[in-house]
Amino acid sequence: MKIPEIIVKSITLEIGSLNLLPLINILKDKDNISEFKLAEKLETTVNSVRNLLYKLQEYNLVSFTRKKDKKKGWFIYYWTLDKKSYLLLGSTLKTAHITTLKKRLLKEKNNQFFICVDKCVRFDTQNAMEYNYTCPECGKILVEKSNKKEVLLIEKAILRLETRLGEINELLKGLQEKEQKKKNRATKKVKKEMDQKKEEIKIAKSKAREQKKLLIKQEKEKLLNKKEQKKNPKPKTRPTKKSKKPKK
């Protein structure tokens, strides 16, 4: 499953490291890419790529395998983006961001705000009262300021984040369904193999029972024959004398 670039950018922005964006855009479309290949595509050094990969590893977003180069003798590391973990992290960070903005929106809607004419500070009513409606920076009187613009900006930001969150959760749902189908197929395969093995064991046991019955039957027949022979022994036959030829 491919993750759209706009979603990658949105999640990476939440992580707070946009310098990771080019690397993630490469990793999201292919698994097991060597760090040398990544360095080549990003036109940078292998050490720089490793530093970026270690950053992703801190969030448990990448995994690696290593293979020994037969010619050079050193290990080469191949990296894969864990898409499920990446989307889960994105969903978690977006949800937290939305929660923070909603709290801020509630505060904006339930308070009046005062600013310094020189824009040194912006206070709600309680903080403005603490400073006697005077700017603590320049000493000028604070004036009331409408916050309709701020409210509108926060509402737009929440709507934008909720849209992205919905898209991320849809991708996550699709990925989880795909994993579940794969798991179900594997379970069915294992069950089929187990059923087949059970059937083979059942047949083998049946054959063994039949063989055992046959052997018992043969043994019984032998015993019966011996008993019959004891009861009715064969008469001993005397050797017949050869008739003598008359002498001439």
C-alpha positions as CSV (number, residue, x, y, z in Angstrom):
1,M,0.0,0.0,0.0
2,K,1.3,3.4,-1.0
3,I,1.0,6.4,1.3
4,P,0.2,9.7,-0.6
5,E,2.9,12.3,-0.4
6,I,0.6,14.9,1.1
7,I,-0.1,12.5,4.0
8,V,3.7,11.8,4.4
9,K,4.3,15.6,4.6
10,S,1.5,16.1,7.1
11,I,2.7,13.3,9.4
12,T,6.4,14.3,9.1
13,L,5.5,17.9,10.0
14,E,3.8,16.6,13.2
15,I,7.0,14.7,14.0
16,G,8.8,18.1,13.7
17,S,11.6,17.0,11.3
18,L,10.8,18.0,7.7
19,N,14.4,17.0,6.8
20,L,13.2,13.4,7.0
21,L,10.6,14.0,4.3
22,P,12.8,13.0,1.2
23,L,14.0,9.8,3.0
24,I,10.4,8.8,3.9
25,N,9.2,9.4,0.4
26,I,11.7,6.9,-0.9
27,L,11.1,4.3,1.9
28,K,7.3,4.5,1.6
29,D,7.3,2.9,-1.9
30,K,9.8,0.1,-1.5
31,D,11.0,-2.3,1.1
32,N,14.6,-3.4,2.0
33,I,16.6,-0.5,0.4
34,S,20.3,-0.5,1.1
35,E,21.7,2.6,2.8
36,F,24.1,3.0,-0.1
37,K,21.2,3.2,-2.5
38,L,19.4,5.7,-0.2
39,A,22.5,7.9,-0.1
40,E,22.7,7.7,-3.9
41,K,19.1,8.8,-4.4
42,L,19.3,11.5,-1.8
43,E,22.7,12.7,-3.2
44,T,24.3,12.7,0.2
45,T,26.7,10.6,2.3
46,V,26.0,7.2,3.9
47,N,26.7,8.7,7.3
48,S,24.1,11.4,6.7
49,V,21.5,8.8,5.7
50,R,22.3,6.7,8.8
51,N,21.7,9.7,11.0
52,L,18.3,10.2,9.5
53,L,17.5,6.5,9.7
54,Y,18.5,6.5,13.4
55,K,16.1,9.4,14.0
56,L,13.3,7.3,12.5
57,Q,14.4,4.4,14.5
58,E,13.9,6.4,17.7
59,Y,10.2,6.5,16.8
60,N,10.3,2.7,15.9
61,L,9.3,3.6,12.3
62,V,12.0,1.6,10.5
63,S,13.4,-1.9,10.6
64,F,16.5,-3.3,9.0
65,T,18.2,-6.6,7.8
66,R,21.8,-7.0,7.1
67,K,23.7,-9.1,4.6
68,K,27.4,-9.6,4.2
69,D,29.0,-8.4,1.0
70,K,30.9,-11.4,-0.3
71,K,33.5,-9.3,-2.2
72,K,34.2,-6.6,0.3
73,G,33.5,-8.6,3.5
74,W,31.5,-5.9,5.3
75,F,27.8,-5.9,6.2
76,I,25.3,-3.9,4.2
77,Y,22.1,-2.8,6.0
78,Y,18.7,-2.8,4.2
79,W,16.0,-0.6,5.6
80,T,12.2,-0.8,5.5
81,L,9.6,1.7,6.7
82,D,7.0,0.3,9.1
83,K,3.9,1.8,7.5
84,K,1.5,0.7,10.2
85,S,3.7,2.3,13.0
86,Y,4.1,5.4,10.8
87,L,0.4,5.9,10.3
88,L,-0.4,5.1,14.0
89,L,2.1,7.7,15.1
90,G,0.6,10.2,12.6
91,S,-2.9,9.5,13.9
92,T,-1.8,9.9,17.6
93,L,0.1,13.2,16.9
94,K,-2.8,14.6,14.9
95,T,-5.3,13.7,17.6
96,A,-3.1,15.4,20.3
97,H,-2.7,18.5,18.1
98,I,-6.5,18.8,17.5
99,T,-7.1,18.4,21.2
100,T,-4.7,21.2,22.0
101,L,-6.3,23.5,19.4
102,K,-9.8,22.8,20.6
103,K,-8.7,23.9,24.1
104,R,-7.2,27.0,22.7
105,L,-10.4,27.7,20.7
106,L,-12.5,27.3,23.8
107,K,-10.3,29.8,25.6
108,E,-10.5,32.3,22.7
109,K,-14.3,32.1,22.6
110,N,-14.8,32.5,26.4
111,N,-12.4,35.4,27.0
112,Q,-11.8,39.0,26.1
113,F,-8.2,39.9,25.0
114,F,-6.1,43.0,25.4
115,I,-3.0,44.0,23.6
116,C,-0.3,46.6,23.8
117,V,-0.5,49.2,21.0
118,D,3.1,48.4,20.2
119,K,2.2,44.6,20.1
120,C,4.5,43.8,22.9
121,V,2.0,41.5,24.7
122,R,-1.4,39.9,24.4
123,F,-3.3,39.1,27.6
124,D,-6.7,37.7,28.5
125,T,-8.8,39.6,31.0
126,Q,-7.3,37.9,34.1
127,N,-3.7,38.6,33.1
128,A,-4.6,42.2,32.0
129,M,-6.1,42.9,35.4
130,E,-2.9,41.5,37.1
131,Y,-0.9,44.2,35.3
132,N,-3.5,46.8,35.8
133,Y,-4.1,46.9,32.0
134,T,-0.6,48.2,31.5
135,C,2.1,46.6,29.3
136,P,4.8,45.1,31.4
137,E,7.3,45.7,28.6
138,C,6.8,49.3,27.6
139,G,4.3,50.7,30.2
140,K,1.7,51.7,27.7
141,I,-2.0,51.1,28.3
142,L,-3.5,47.8,27.0
143,V,-6.4,48.1,24.7
144,E,-9.2,45.6,23.9
145,K,-8.6,43.6,20.8
146,S,-11.2,41.5,18.9
147,N,-10.1,37.9,18.5
148,K,-12.5,36.9,15.7
149,K,-9.6,36.5,13.3
150,E,-7.8,34.2,15.7
151,V,-10.9,32.1,16.3
152,L,-11.4,31.7,12.5
153,L,-7.8,30.7,12.0
154,I,-8.0,28.1,14.8
155,E,-11.2,26.7,13.4
156,K,-9.7,26.3,9.9
157,A,-6.6,24.6,11.4
158,I,-8.8,22.1,13.3
159,L,-10.8,21.4,10.2
160,R,-7.7,20.8,8.1
161,L,-6.2,18.5,10.8
162,E,-9.4,16.6,11.1
163,T,-9.5,16.0,7.4
164,R,-5.9,14.7,7.4
165,L,-6.7,12.6,10.4
166,G,-9.6,11.0,8.6
167,E,-7.4,10.2,5.6
168,I,-4.7,8.7,7.8
169,N,-7.2,6.6,9.7
170,E,-8.7,5.3,6.4
171,L,-5.2,4.3,5.2
172,L,-4.6,2.6,8.6
173,K,-7.9,0.8,8.4
174,G,-7.1,-0.4,4.9
175,L,-3.7,-1.6,6.0
176,Q,-5.1,-3.4,9.0
177,E,-7.8,-5.1,6.9
178,K,-5.1,-6.2,4.5
179,E,-3.0,-7.6,7.3
180,Q,-6.1,-9.4,8.7
181,K,-6.8,-11.0,5.4
182,K,-3.2,-12.1,5.1
183,K,-3.4,-13.5,8.7
184,N,-6.7,-15.3,7.9
185,R,-5.1,-16.8,4.8
186,A,-2.1,-18.0,6.8
187,T,-4.5,-19.4,9.5
188,K,-6.5,-21.2,6.9
189,K,-3.4,-22.7,5.4
190,V,-2.1,-23.9,8.8
191,K,-5.6,-25.3,9.6
192,K,-5.7,-27.1,6.2
193,E,-2.2,-28.5,6.8
194,M,-3.2,-29.6,10.3
195,D,-6.4,-31.2,9.0
196,Q,-4.4,-33.0,6.3
197,K,-1.9,-34.2,8.9
198,K,-4.8,-35.4,11.2
199,E,-6.3,-37.3,8.2
200,E,-3.0,-38.9,7.4
201,I,-2.6,-39.9,11.1
202,K,-6.2,-41.2,11.1
203,I,-5.5,-43.3,8.0
204,A,-2.2,-44.5,9.3
205,K,-3.9,-45.5,12.6
206,S,-6.7,-47.3,10.7
207,K,-4.2,-49.2,8.6
208,A,-2.3,-50.1,11.8
209,R,-5.5,-51.4,13.4
210,E,-6.4,-53.4,10.3
211,Q,-2.8,-54.9,10.3
212,K,-3.1,-55.7,13.9
213,K,-6.5,-57.4,13.4
214,L,-5.0,-59.4,10.6
215,L,-2.0,-60.5,12.6
216,I,-4.3,-61.5,15.5
217,K,-6.6,-63.4,13.1
218,Q,-3.5,-65.2,11.7
219,E,-2.3,-66.1,15.2
220,K,-5.7,-67.5,16.1
221,E,-5.8,-69.6,13.0
222,K,-2.4,-71.0,13.8
223,L,-3.5,-71.9,17.3
224,L,-6.7,-73.5,16.0
225,N,-4.7,-75.5,13.5
226,K,-2.4,-76.7,16.2
227,K,-5.3,-77.7,18.4
228,E,-6.9,-79.6,15.5
229,Q,-3.7,-81.4,14.8
230,K,-3.5,-82.5,18.4
231,K,-7.0,-83.8,18.4
232,N,-6.8,-85.5,15.1
233,P,-3.2,-86.6,14.6
234,K,-2.3,-88.0,11.2
235,P,-1.9,-91.8,11.1
236,K,1.6,-93.1,10.9
237,T,2.2,-94.9,7.6
238,R,4.5,-97.8,7.4
239,P,6.9,-98.0,4.6
240,T,5.7,-100.5,1.9
241,K,8.1,-103.4,1.2
242,K,9.4,-103.6,-2.3
243,S,8.2,-106.8,-4.0
244,K,11.1,-109.1,-5.0
245,K,11.5,-109.9,-8.6
246,P,11.4,-113.7,-9.3
247,K,14.7,-115.2,-10.1
248,K,15.2,-116.5,-13.5
